[in-house]
């Protein structure tokens, strides 16, 4: 999992990601977010957003420190696609910046498609069509894993 604090427009958001199940270029996670100016305040508020209280309490008790970073600009839009009776809503995002840790960094340029609602099967179809039409190569590693290895 991962714990992060990020800026979204003028708001500071604390996000906890858990339980990654990965397939070819596809990841499914539990993700919890709250508005919070600090990680500590975020961890205190995350159980109210459905995050496991025991995980948040353990992180608060043990303390956290930065292990890596991602600095990027995201341009995103919601995509709604219908085919026959099925429909799906997804976020299509374009990220550009850097990721790394204390001694190394690497450029970040990626297209990300995140499932939001609707037919999971149609979501996979949309992802495959974008991959084919835009000549994309799926990235099996998360931003966190890439930042740690930068």
Order of alpha helices (4+ residues) and beta strands (2+ residues): beta-beta-beta-alpha-alpha-beta-beta-beta-alpha-alpha
